[in-house]
Amino acid sequence: MAFNFAEIMADRQRRSRFLVFIMVVASLLGLGFFWLTAPKDVQPGFKANIVCRDCGHKETIRLRSIKDVRCPKCKSRNLGFAWKCRGCDFEFPFIKPEFKTDDKRNDSWELVEKVYVCPNCGQRDVFAIPVKKE
């Protein structure tokens, strides 16, 4: 029984089986390639710059939630994401406020306007310090 491509393409049933076979082989090759090239050391969570509000320690760590992390230096849970003011270059811990469901819309906006302000100079031109790529 020799392999004859013209006969396979002429017979509808054999052609369907041949195309299914080709699709299965291509899928297996794709999965194998994905499995072999996938990174092996992926860790859950994300990297973030944090600042301790108690001792001022700054560090870049991998975390899932800031609420689950302790300061590596003083073991405090009073941490915030590292933010910086463009006006005075002051770095400070940013802690997002908890919004209550009974707050009125205007009260919530007033709270947001108070939070996104540099505690050193009062400017609103603040940003999260980006994590440097390794």
C-alpha positions in Angstrom: 0.0 0.0 0.0 1.9 3.0 -1.2 1.2 6.6 -0.3 -0.5 8.3 -3.3 -1.4 11.9 -2.6 -3.6 12.2 -5.7 -5.8 9.2 -4.6 -6.2 10.6 -1.1 -7.4 13.9 -2.5 -9.8 12.3 -5.0 -11.6 10.1 -2.3 -13.7 12.4 -0.1 -13.6 10.1 3.0 -9.8 9.5 2.8 -9.3 13.3 2.2 -11.3 14.1 5.4 -9.3 11.6 7.5 -6.0 12.9 6.0 -6.9 16.5 6.9 -8.0 15.6 10.4 -4.7 13.7 10.8 -2.7 16.8 9.6 -4.6 19.0 12.0 -4.0 16.7 15.0 -0.3 16.5 14.2 0.0 20.3 13.8 -1.8 20.8 17.1 0.5 18.4 18.9 3.5 20.1 17.4 2.2 23.5 18.5 1.5 22.3 22.1 4.9 20.6 22.2 6.6 23.9 21.1 4.6 25.9 23.6 5.5 23.5 26.4 9.2 23.5 25.6 9.5 27.3 25.2 7.3 28.3 28.2 9.1 30.0 31.0 9.7 27.6 33.9 10.2 30.1 36.8 7.0 32.1 36.7 6.0 33.3 40.1 2.5 34.4 41.0 1.7 38.1 41.7 3.4 41.2 40.5 6.5 43.3 41.4 5.9 46.6 43.1 7.9 49.2 44.9 6.8 49.5 48.5 7.5 51.9 51.4 7.0 51.2 55.1 5.0 53.9 56.8 6.6 53.1 60.1 10.4 52.8 59.4 10.6 54.3 55.9 12.2 51.2 54.4 11.9 51.0 50.5 12.1 47.8 48.6 10.9 46.1 45.4 9.1 42.9 46.1 6.7 40.4 44.4 3.3 40.4 46.0 -0.3 39.4 45.4 -1.9 41.9 47.7 -0.3 44.7 49.8 -2.4 43.7 52.7 -0.6 40.3 53.0 2.9 41.7 53.1 5.0 42.7 56.1 7.9 45.1 56.1 11.2 43.1 55.7 12.9 45.4 58.2 10.5 46.1 61.0 7.7 43.5 60.3 5.0 46.1 60.2 1.9 45.7 58.0 1.7 49.5 57.6 2.9 49.5 53.9 2.1 51.5 50.9 3.0 51.6 47.2 6.0 53.9 46.5 4.8 57.2 44.9 6.8 60.2 43.9 6.0 63.9 43.4 7.3 65.4 40.2 7.5 68.9 41.8 9.8 68.2 44.8 11.0 64.6 44.1 9.6 63.5 47.5 8.9 59.8 47.7 6.0 58.6 49.9 3.9 55.6 50.6 0.5 55.7 48.9 -2.4 54.0 50.5 -5.7 53.8 48.6 -8.6 54.9 50.8 -11.5 52.7 51.5 -14.7 54.0 50.0 -17.9 53.4 51.9 -21.0 52.5 50.0 -23.0 55.1 51.7 -20.6 57.9 50.6 -22.2 60.4 48.3 -20.5 60.8 44.9 -19.2 64.3 45.7 -17.8 63.2 49.0 -15.9 60.4 47.3 -14.4 62.8 44.8 -13.3 65.1 47.6 -11.6 62.2 49.2 -9.8 61.3 46.0 -8.6 64.8 45.5 -7.2 64.8 49.0 -5.4 61.5 48.6 -3.6 62.1 45.3 -1.6 65.0 46.7 2.1 65.2 47.7 2.2 65.2 51.5 5.4 67.3 51.3 4.5 70.2 48.9 0.8 69.8 48.2 1.1 69.4 44.4 -1.2 67.0 42.6 1.5 65.9 40.1 2.2 62.5 41.7 2.8 59.1 40.2 3.6 55.5 41.1 7.3 54.8 40.9 7.7 52.1 38.2 9.5 48.9 38.8 12.8 48.7 37.0 13.2 45.7 34.6 16.0 43.4 35.3 
